[in-house]
Amino acid sequence: IPAMGPSSDLWSSAVREVLSPRCEFHSHLGRGGFASVWRVTNRRLGRVEALKVLADVRGEDAEFVERFTREAQIAAALDHPNIVRIHEFGCTDGIFWSPMQFIDGSTLADELRRGRTFSPGD
């Protein structure tokens, strides 16, 4: 799969094709410069998850793989009610993915548009 940005339809199609044995894709939740997130159902566990997929395909880049692995391990070790749980991480056909806890609700951007303010204790 060629390296391409997360907004590319070709990239999105490739991700769905490669990861469809693992999960059923429902909706695209958002994208950033380096990743896209989908609402999926984990086929093996039957649970809804948020699936983060990194856009850059750099399986040949050992430093990138090490950084991705380290970040996923650190995030998975965190256990706090205000932090989304990371279930696992992996790479399939050069696509790096990480399923995490799906939390249904509004986004921070939605809340700010509504005029909500936050304090450090929120």
DSSP file with accessible surface (Angstrom, degrees, kcal/mol):
  #  RESIDUE AA STRUCTURE BP1 BP2  ACC     N-H-->O    O-->H-N    N-H-->O    O-->H-N    TCO  KAPPA ALPHA  PHI   PSI    X-CA   Y-CA   Z-CA
    1    1 A I              0   0   78      0, 0.0     3,-0.1     0, 0.0    56,-0.0   0.000 360.0 360.0 360.0 126.5    0.0    0.0    0.0
    2    2 A P        -     0   0   84      0, 0.0     2,-0.2     0, 0.0     0, 0.0  -0.335 360.0-100.2 -70.9 149.5    1.6    3.3   -1.0
    3    3 A A        +     0   0   69     54,-0.2     2,-0.3    53,-0.1    53,-0.1  -0.518  60.7 148.6 -67.1 130.1    2.2    6.0    1.6
    4    4 A M        -     0   0   33     51,-0.8    53,-0.0    -2,-0.2     0, 0.0  -0.980  47.0 -82.5-159.1 162.3   -0.6    8.6    1.4
    5    5 A G    >   -     0   0   35     -2,-0.3     3,-1.5     1,-0.1     6,-0.2  -0.195  37.8-112.1 -71.5 160.7   -2.5   10.9    3.7
    6    6 A P  T 3  S+     0   0    9      0, 0.0    -1,-0.1     0, 0.0    27,-0.1   0.619 113.5  62.3 -69.9 -10.2   -5.4    9.9    5.8
    7    7 A S  T 3  S+     0   0   78     26,-0.1     2,-0.3    25,-0.1    -2,-0.0   0.553  78.3 109.7 -90.7  -5.6   -7.8   12.1    3.7
    8    8 A S    <>  -     0   0   34     -3,-1.5     4,-2.5     1,-0.2     5,-0.2  -0.504  62.8-148.3 -73.2 129.8   -7.1   10.0    0.6
    9    9 A D  H  > S+     0   0  132     -2,-0.3     4,-2.4     2,-0.2     5,-0.2   0.876 101.5  54.5 -63.5 -35.5  -10.1    7.9   -0.6
   10   10 A L  H  > S+     0   0  113      2,-0.2     4,-2.2     1,-0.2    -1,-0.2   0.928 109.0  47.3 -64.3 -42.9   -7.6    5.3   -1.9
   11   11 A W  H  > S+     0   0    0     -6,-0.2     4,-2.6     2,-0.2    -2,-0.2   0.939 111.6  50.6 -63.2 -46.8   -5.9    5.1    1.5
   12   12 A S  H  X S+     0   0   15     -4,-2.5     4,-2.3     1,-0.2    -1,-0.2   0.910 110.9  49.1 -58.9 -42.5   -9.3    4.8    3.3
   13   13 A S  H  X S+     0   0   72     -4,-2.4     4,-2.4     2,-0.2    -1,-0.2   0.907 110.8  50.4 -63.3 -41.1  -10.3    2.0    0.9
   14   14 A A  H  X S+     0   0   17     -4,-2.2     4,-2.7     2,-0.2     5,-0.3   0.916 109.9  50.3 -64.6 -41.9   -6.9    0.2    1.5
   15   15 A V  H  X S+     0   0    0     -4,-2.6     4,-2.7     1,-0.2     5,-0.2   0.945 111.6  47.7 -61.6 -47.6   -7.3    0.4    5.2
   16   16 A R  H  X S+     0   0   96     -4,-2.3     4,-1.3     1,-0.2    -1,-0.2   0.908 113.5  48.2 -61.0 -42.3  -10.8   -1.0    5.1
   17   17 A E  H  < S+     0   0  152     -4,-2.4     3,-0.2     2,-0.2    -2,-0.2   0.942 115.7  42.5 -64.9 -46.7   -9.7   -3.9    2.8
   18   18 A V  H  < S+     0   0   24     -4,-2.7    -2,-0.2     1,-0.2    -1,-0.2   0.895 123.2  36.3 -69.4 -39.0   -6.7   -4.8    4.9
   19   19 A L  H >X S+     0   0    2     -4,-2.7     4,-2.0    -5,-0.3     3,-1.1   0.504  87.5  96.3 -97.7  -1.7   -8.4   -4.6    8.3
   20   20 A S  T 3< S+     0   0   48     -4,-1.3    -1,-0.2     1,-0.3    -2,-0.1   0.818  79.0  59.2 -62.5 -29.1  -11.9   -5.9    7.4
   21   21 A P  T 34 S+     0   0  101      0, 0.0    -1,-0.3     0, 0.0    -2,-0.1   0.851 113.2  40.9 -64.8 -27.2  -11.1   -9.4    8.6
   22   22 A R  T <4 S+     0   0   22     -3,-1.1    21,-2.1     1,-0.2    22,-0.6   0.810 127.1   9.8 -87.0 -35.5  -10.4   -7.9   12.0
   23   23 A C  E  <  -A   42   0A   0     -4,-2.0     2,-0.6    19,-0.2    19,-0.2  -0.989  62.6-122.8-149.5 155.4  -13.2   -5.4   12.3
   24   24 A E  E     -A   41   0A  90     17,-2.5    17,-2.1    -2,-0.3     2,-0.3  -0.890  33.9-134.9 -98.2 123.6  -16.4   -4.2   10.7
   25   25 A F  E     +A   40   0A  27     -2,-0.6    15,-0.2    15,-0.2     3,-0.1  -0.628  31.7 165.7 -83.6 133.1  -16.2   -0.5    9.8
   26   26 A H  E     -     0   0A  69     13,-2.8     2,-0.3     1,-0.4    14,-0.2   0.791  59.2 -12.2-109.8 -55.3  -19.2    1.7   10.7
   27   27 A S  E     -A   39   0A  48     12,-1.4    12,-3.0     0, 0.0     2,-0.6  -0.994  57.9-113.8-152.0 153.4  -18.3    5.3   10.4
   28   28 A H  E     -A   38   0A  63     -2,-0.3    10,-0.3    10,-0.2     3,-0.1  -0.800  27.6-174.4 -88.4 123.6  -15.3    7.6   10.0
   29   29 A L  E     -     0   0A  84      8,-2.7     2,-0.3    -2,-0.6     9,-0.2   0.784  52.9 -51.9 -92.3 -31.9  -14.9    9.7   13.2
   30   30 A G  E     -A   37   0A  29      7,-1.5     7,-2.8     2,-0.0    -1,-0.3  -0.955  43.0-134.7 171.2 172.4  -12.1   12.0   12.3
   31   31 A R  E     -A   36   0A 127     -2,-0.3     5,-0.2     5,-0.2     2,-0.2  -0.990  10.7-175.4-150.1 154.8   -8.6   12.6   10.9
   32   32 A G        -     0   0   44      3,-3.1   -25,-0.1    -2,-0.3    -2,-0.0  -0.602  53.4 -74.1-130.6-164.8   -5.5   14.5   11.6
   33   33 A G  S    S+     0   0   64     -2,-0.2   -26,-0.1     1,-0.2     3,-0.1   0.779 128.1  22.2 -68.4 -26.4   -2.2   14.9    9.8
   34   34 A F  S    S+     0   0  140      1,-0.2    21,-3.4   -29,-0.1    22,-0.5   0.478 123.1  26.8-122.4  -5.8   -0.9   11.5   10.8
   35   35 A A  E     - B   0  54A  15     19,-0.3    -3,-3.1    20,-0.1     2,-0.3  -0.988  51.2-147.4-155.6 163.0   -3.9    9.3   11.5
   36   36 A S  E     -AB  31  53A   0     17,-2.1    17,-2.9    -2,-0.3     2,-0.4  -0.950  16.3-148.1-129.5 152.4   -7.6    8.6   11.0
   37   37 A V  E     -AB  30  52A  40     -7,-2.8    -8,-2.7    -2,-0.3    -7,-1.5  -0.985  13.5-174.6-128.1 132.6  -10.1    7.2   13.5
   38   38 A W  E     -AB  28  51A   2     13,-2.0    13,-3.1    -2,-0.4     2,-0.6  -0.902  28.8-122.9-120.0 152.7  -13.1    4.9   12.7
   39   39 A R  E     +AB  27  50A  79    -12,-3.0   -13,-2.8    -2,-0.3   -12,-1.4  -0.854  49.8 164.2 -89.2 122.8  -15.9    3.5   14.8
   40   40 A V  E     -AB  25  49A   0      9,-2.6     9,-2.8    -2,-0.6     2,-0.5  -0.874  40.3-123.4-135.0 166.0  -15.7   -0.2   14.3
   41   41 A T  E     -AB  24  48A  28    -17,-2.1   -17,-2.5    -2,-0.3     2,-0.6  -0.980  28.6-128.6-111.8 124.7  -16.8   -3.5   15.8
   42   42 A N  E  >> -AB  23  47A   1      5,-3.1     4,-2.3    -2,-0.5     5,-0.5  -0.621  17.0-152.4 -69.6 116.5  -14.1   -5.9   16.7
   43   43 A R  T  45S+     0   0  129    -21,-2.1    -1,-0.2    -2,-0.6   -20,-0.1   0.853  90.3  47.2 -65.2 -35.6  -15.2   -9.1   15.0
   44   44 A R  T  45S+     0   0  172    -22,-0.6    -1,-0.2     1,-0.2   -21,-0.1   0.871 124.7  28.8 -74.4 -38.0  -13.4  -11.4   17.5
   45   45 A L  T  45S-     0   0  106      2,-0.2    -2,-0.2     0, 0.0    -1,-0.2   0.584  94.7-133.8-100.8 -13.6  -14.7   -9.7   20.7
   46   46 A G  T  <5 +     0   0   59     -4,-2.3     2,-0.3     1,-0.2    -3,-0.2   0.771  61.5 127.4  67.0  27.4  -18.0   -8.3   19.4
   47   47 A R  E   < -B   42   0A  95     -5,-0.5    -5,-3.1     0, 0.0     2,-0.3  -0.874  63.6-112.7-118.8 152.2  -17.4   -4.9   20.9
   48   48 A V  E     +B   41   0A  54     -2,-0.3    54,-0.6    -7,-0.2     2,-0.3  -0.607  43.7 171.8 -78.6 135.7  -17.5   -1.4   19.5
   49   49 A E  E     -BC  40 101A   0     -9,-2.8    -9,-2.6    -2,-0.3     2,-0.6  -0.917  38.0-117.8-137.1 163.3  -14.0    0.3   19.4
   50   50 A A  E     -BC  39 100A   9     50,-2.7    50,-2.8    -2,-0.3     2,-0.7  -0.940  32.9-154.1 -99.3 123.6  -12.4    3.4   18.1
   51   51 A L  E     -BC  38  99A   0    -13,-3.1   -13,-2.0    -2,-0.6     2,-0.5  -0.900   5.1-161.5-107.4 113.4   -9.7    2.3   15.6
   52   52 A K  E     -BC  37  98A  88     46,-2.5    46,-2.4    -2,-0.7     2,-0.5  -0.814   8.8-172.1 -93.1 128.8   -6.8    4.7   15.1
   53   53 A V  E     -BC  36  97A   0    -17,-2.9   -17,-2.1    -2,-0.5    44,-0.2  -0.988  20.7-129.8-126.0 123.2   -4.9    4.0   11.9
   54   54 A L  E     -B   35   0A  23     42,-2.2    42,-0.4    -2,-0.5   -19,-0.3  -0.507  11.4-147.5 -73.2 139.3   -1.6    5.8   11.2
   55   55 A A  S    S+     0   0    0    -21,-3.4   -51,-0.8    -2,-0.2     2,-0.4   0.893  74.7  76.6 -76.8 -42.7   -1.5    7.4    7.7
   56   56 A D  S    S-     0   0   43    -22,-0.5     2,-1.0   -53,-0.1    40,-0.2  -0.578  71.7-146.1 -76.8 126.6    2.1    7.1    6.9
   57   57 A V        +     0   0   33     -2,-0.4   -54,-0.2     1,-0.1     3,-0.1  -0.814  38.9 149.5 -92.1 103.3    3.2    3.6    5.9
   58   58 A R    >   +     0   0   85     -2,-1.0     3,-2.0    36,-0.2     7,-0.3  -0.197   9.5 139.7-129.8  40.4    6.7    3.4    7.3
   59   59 A G  T 3  S+     0   0   37      1,-0.3    -1,-0.1    35,-0.2    35,-0.1   0.759  76.2  55.7 -57.5 -23.5    7.1   -0.3    8.1
   60   60 A E  T 3  S+     0   0  193     -3,-0.1     2,-1.0     1,-0.1    -1,-0.3   0.629  87.0  89.5 -83.0 -14.1   10.6   -0.1    6.8
   61   61 A D    <>  -     0   0   65     -3,-2.0     4,-2.3     1,-0.2     5,-0.2  -0.723  58.7-169.2 -90.3  99.7   11.5    2.8    9.1
   62   62 A A  H  > S+     0   0   79     -2,-1.0     4,-2.5     1,-0.2     5,-0.2   0.862  85.6  53.7 -60.0 -37.3   12.8    1.1   12.3
   63   63 A E  H  > S+     0   0  152      2,-0.2     4,-2.5     1,-0.2    -1,-0.2   0.916 109.4  48.2 -65.2 -41.0   12.8    4.3   14.3
   64   64 A F  H  > S+     0   0   24      2,-0.2     4,-2.8     1,-0.2     5,-0.2   0.932 111.9  49.0 -63.5 -46.5    9.2    4.9   13.4
   65   65 A V  H  X S+     0   0   46     -4,-2.3     4,-2.6    -7,-0.3     5,-0.2   0.927 112.1  49.0 -60.6 -42.9    8.2    1.4   14.4
   66   66 A E  H  X S+     0   0  121     -4,-2.5     4,-2.7    -5,-0.2    -1,-0.2   0.923 112.7  47.4 -63.3 -43.5   10.0    1.7   17.7
   67   67 A R  H  X S+     0   0  126     -4,-2.5     4,-2.7     2,-0.2     5,-0.2   0.934 112.7  48.3 -64.6 -45.6    8.4    5.1   18.5
   68   68 A F  H  X S+     0   0   21     -4,-2.8     4,-2.3     2,-0.2    -2,-0.2   0.932 113.9  47.6 -59.5 -45.8    4.9    3.8   17.6
   69   69 A T  H  X S+     0   0   39     -4,-2.6     4,-2.5    -5,-0.2    -2,-0.2   0.939 112.9  47.8 -62.0 -47.2    5.4    0.7   19.7
   70   70 A R  H  X S+     0   0  111     -4,-2.7     4,-2.5     1,-0.2     5,-0.2   0.929 112.6  48.3 -61.9 -45.7    6.8    2.7   22.7
   71   71 A E  H  X S+     0   0  102     -4,-2.7     4,-2.6     1,-0.2    -1,-0.2   0.907 112.4  49.0 -63.2 -41.2    3.9    5.2   22.6
   72   72 A A  H  X S+     0   0    8     -4,-2.3     4,-2.5    -5,-0.2    -1,-0.2   0.914 111.7  49.4 -65.6 -40.2    1.3    2.4   22.3
   73   73 A Q  H  X S+     0   0  113     -4,-2.5     4,-1.3     2,-0.2    -2,-0.2   0.918 112.9  46.7 -65.5 -42.1    2.9    0.5   25.3
   74   74 A I  H  X S+     0   0  101     -4,-2.5     4,-0.7     2,-0.2     3,-0.4   0.945 114.2  47.1 -65.2 -47.1    2.9    3.7   27.4
   75   75 A A  H >< S+     0   0   32     -4,-2.6     3,-0.9     1,-0.2    11,-0.3   0.899 110.7  52.8 -62.6 -38.8   -0.7    4.6   26.6
   76   76 A A  H 3< S+     0   0   51     -4,-2.5    -1,-0.2     1,-0.2    -2,-0.2   0.784 103.9  57.7 -68.5 -25.3   -1.8    1.0   27.2
   77   77 A A  H 3< S+     0   0   82     -4,-1.3     2,-0.3    -3,-0.4    -1,-0.2   0.660  86.4  97.0 -79.6 -14.7   -0.2    1.1   30.7
   78   78 A L    <<  -     0   0   85     -3,-0.9     2,-0.4    -4,-0.7     8,-0.2  -0.554  50.1-176.7 -78.6 137.9   -2.2    4.2   31.8
   79   79 A D        +     0   0  122     -2,-0.3     5,-0.1     6,-0.1    -3,-0.0  -0.880  26.3 128.6-138.1 100.5   -5.4    3.5   33.8
   80   80 A H    >   -     0   0   88     -2,-0.4     3,-2.1     3,-0.4    -2,-0.0  -0.983  62.0-120.3-152.0 142.7   -7.4    6.5   34.7
   81   81 A P  T 3  S+     0   0  118      0, 0.0    -1,-0.0     0, 0.0     0, 0.0   0.753 113.9  51.0 -59.6 -21.8  -11.1    7.3   34.3
   82   82 A N  T 3  S+     0   0  125      2,-0.1     2,-0.5    -3,-0.0    -3,-0.0   0.276  97.7  79.2 -99.6  10.9  -10.3   10.4   32.1
   83   83 A I  S <  S-     0   0   69     -3,-2.1    -3,-0.4    -8,-0.0     2,-0.2  -0.978  82.4-121.0-122.3 129.0   -8.0    8.5   29.7
   84   84 A V        -     0   0   56     -2,-0.5     2,-0.3     1,-0.1    -6,-0.1  -0.443  33.4-118.1 -65.4 135.6   -9.2    6.3   26.9
   85   85 A R        -     0   0  120     -2,-0.2    16,-3.1    -8,-0.0     2,-0.5  -0.605  16.6-141.4 -80.3 133.8   -8.0    2.7   27.2
   86   86 A I  B     -D  100   0A  32    -11,-0.3    14,-0.2    -2,-0.3     3,-0.1  -0.827  12.2-168.0 -92.0 125.9   -5.8    1.3   24.5
   87   87 A H        -     0   0   62     12,-2.3     2,-0.3    -2,-0.5    13,-0.2   0.875  57.8 -48.7 -84.4 -40.6   -6.7   -2.3   23.8
   88   88 A E        -     0   0   71     11,-1.1     2,-0.3     2,-0.0    -1,-0.3  -0.957  48.4-133.5-172.2-177.1   -3.7   -3.3   21.6
   89   89 A F        +     0   0   66     -2,-0.3     2,-0.3     9,-0.2     9,-0.2  -0.978  27.4 148.9-151.9 159.3   -1.6   -2.2   18.6
   90   90 A G  E     -E   97   0A  15      7,-2.3     7,-2.6    -2,-0.3     2,-0.4  -0.981  36.2-114.5-171.5-177.7   -0.3   -3.8   15.5
   91   91 A C  E     -E   96   0A  62     -2,-0.3     2,-0.4     5,-0.2     5,-0.2  -0.994  22.0-177.2-139.0 127.3    0.7   -3.6   11.9
   92   92 A T  E >  S-E   95   0A  49      3,-2.4     3,-2.2    -2,-0.4   -74,-0.1  -0.991  75.6 -20.8-127.9 120.6   -1.0   -5.5    9.1
   93   93 A D  T 3  S-     0   0  125     -2,-0.4    -1,-0.1     1,-0.3     3,-0.1   0.862 129.7 -48.3  49.5  41.7    0.4   -5.2    5.5
   94   94 A G  T 3  S+     0   0   20      1,-0.2     2,-0.6   -35,-0.1    -1,-0.3   0.493 112.4 121.1  82.1   3.0    2.2   -2.0    6.4
   95   95 A I  E <   - E   0  92A   1     -3,-2.2    -3,-2.4   -38,-0.1     2,-0.5  -0.895  52.7-149.9-103.9 118.1   -0.8   -0.4    8.1
   96   96 A F  E     + E   0  91A   8     -2,-0.6   -42,-2.2   -42,-0.4     2,-0.3  -0.754  24.3 174.9 -88.3 129.7   -0.2    0.5   11.7
   97   97 A W  E     -CE  53  90A  18     -7,-2.6    -7,-2.3    -2,-0.5   -44,-0.2  -0.932  21.7-171.1-137.8 155.5   -3.4    0.4   13.8
   98   98 A S  E     -C   52   0A   9    -46,-2.4   -46,-2.5    -2,-0.3     2,-0.3  -0.850  12.8-153.2-149.6 106.8   -4.5    0.7   17.4
   99   99 A P  E     +C   51   0A   0      0, 0.0   -12,-2.3     0, 0.0   -11,-1.1  -0.618  24.4 174.7 -79.5 141.7   -8.0   -0.1   18.7
  100  100 A M  E     -CD  50  86A  31    -50,-2.8   -50,-2.7    -2,-0.3   -14,-0.2  -0.890  39.5 -64.0-140.2 170.6   -9.1    1.8   21.8
  101  101 A Q  E     -C   49   0A  57    -16,-3.1     2,-0.5    -2,-0.3   -52,-0.2  -0.300  48.6-137.3 -56.1 132.2  -12.1    2.3   24.0
  102  102 A F        -     0   0   46    -54,-0.6     2,-0.5   -62,-0.1   -54,-0.1  -0.857  18.4-170.2 -96.0 126.8  -14.9    3.9   22.1
  103  103 A I        -     0   0  104     -2,-0.5     2,-0.4     2,-0.1   -19,-0.0  -0.975  14.1-143.8-119.4 116.8  -16.7    6.7   24.1
  104  104 A D        +     0   0  142     -2,-0.5     2,-0.3     0, 0.0    -2,-0.0  -0.632  54.2  80.7 -80.6 131.3  -19.9    7.9   22.6
  105  105 A G  S    S-     0   0   60     -2,-0.4     2,-0.1     0, 0.0    -2,-0.1  -0.961  78.1 -44.8 161.8-173.5  -20.5   11.6   23.0
  106  106 A S        -     0   0   57     -2,-0.3     2,-0.1     1,-0.1     3,-0.0  -0.408  54.2-115.4 -81.7 160.7  -19.7   15.1   21.8
  107  107 A T     >  -     0   0   76     -2,-0.1     4,-2.2     1,-0.1     5,-0.2  -0.444  25.5-109.2 -88.9 165.9  -16.2   16.2   21.0
  108  108 A L  H  > S+     0   0  113      1,-0.2     4,-2.5     2,-0.2     5,-0.2   0.923 121.9  54.7 -59.1 -41.5  -14.2   18.9   22.7
  109  109 A A  H  > S+     0   0   43      1,-0.2     4,-2.3     2,-0.2    -1,-0.2   0.906 106.4  51.4 -60.5 -40.9  -14.7   21.1   19.6
  110  110 A D  H  > S+     0   0   46      1,-0.2     4,-1.5     2,-0.2    -1,-0.2   0.924 110.8  48.0 -60.5 -45.6  -18.5   20.6   19.9
  111  111 A E  H  <>S+     0   0   34     -4,-2.2     5,-2.3     1,-0.2    -2,-0.2   0.896 111.0  50.1 -65.0 -39.6  -18.5   21.6   23.5
  112  112 A L  H ><5S+     0   0   94     -4,-2.5     3,-1.6     1,-0.2    -1,-0.2   0.900 107.8  53.8 -66.9 -38.5  -16.4   24.7   22.9
  113  113 A R  H 3<5S+     0   0  180     -4,-2.3    -1,-0.2     1,-0.3    -2,-0.2   0.834 104.4  55.9 -62.7 -31.6  -18.7   25.8   20.0
  114  114 A R  T 3<5S-     0   0  161     -4,-1.5    -1,-0.3    -5,-0.2    -2,-0.2   0.464 123.3-108.7 -77.9  -4.3  -21.6   25.5   22.5
  115  115 A G  T < 5 +     0   0   55     -3,-1.6    -3,-0.2     1,-0.3     2,-0.1   0.554  64.4 154.8  89.8   9.1  -19.7   28.0   24.7
  116  116 A R      < -     0   0  120     -5,-2.3     2,-0.3     1,-0.0    -1,-0.3  -0.451  27.1-155.8 -70.7 140.5  -18.8   25.5   27.4
  117  117 A T        -     0   0  119     -2,-0.1     2,-0.4     0, 0.0    -1,-0.0  -0.834   4.3-148.4-113.4 157.1  -15.8   26.4   29.5
  118  118 A F        -     0   0   89     -2,-0.3     0, 0.0     4,-0.1     0, 0.0  -0.936   4.5-157.4-127.1 147.5  -13.6   24.0   31.4
  119  119 A S    >   -     0   0   65     -2,-0.4     3,-2.2     1,-0.0     0, 0.0  -0.778  40.9 -98.8-114.7 166.3  -11.5   24.2   34.5
  120  120 A P  T 3  S+     0   0  142      0, 0.0    -1,-0.0     0, 0.0    -2,-0.0   0.797 122.0  57.5 -58.0 -23.8   -8.5   22.0   35.5
  121  121 A G  T 3         0   0   74      0, 0.0    -3,-0.0     0, 0.0     0, 0.0   0.580 360.0 360.0 -84.1  -6.0  -10.8   19.8   37.7
  122  122 A D    <         0   0  101     -3,-2.2    -4,-0.1     0, 0.0     0, 0.0  -0.298 360.0 360.0 -74.5 360.0  -13.2   18.9   34.8
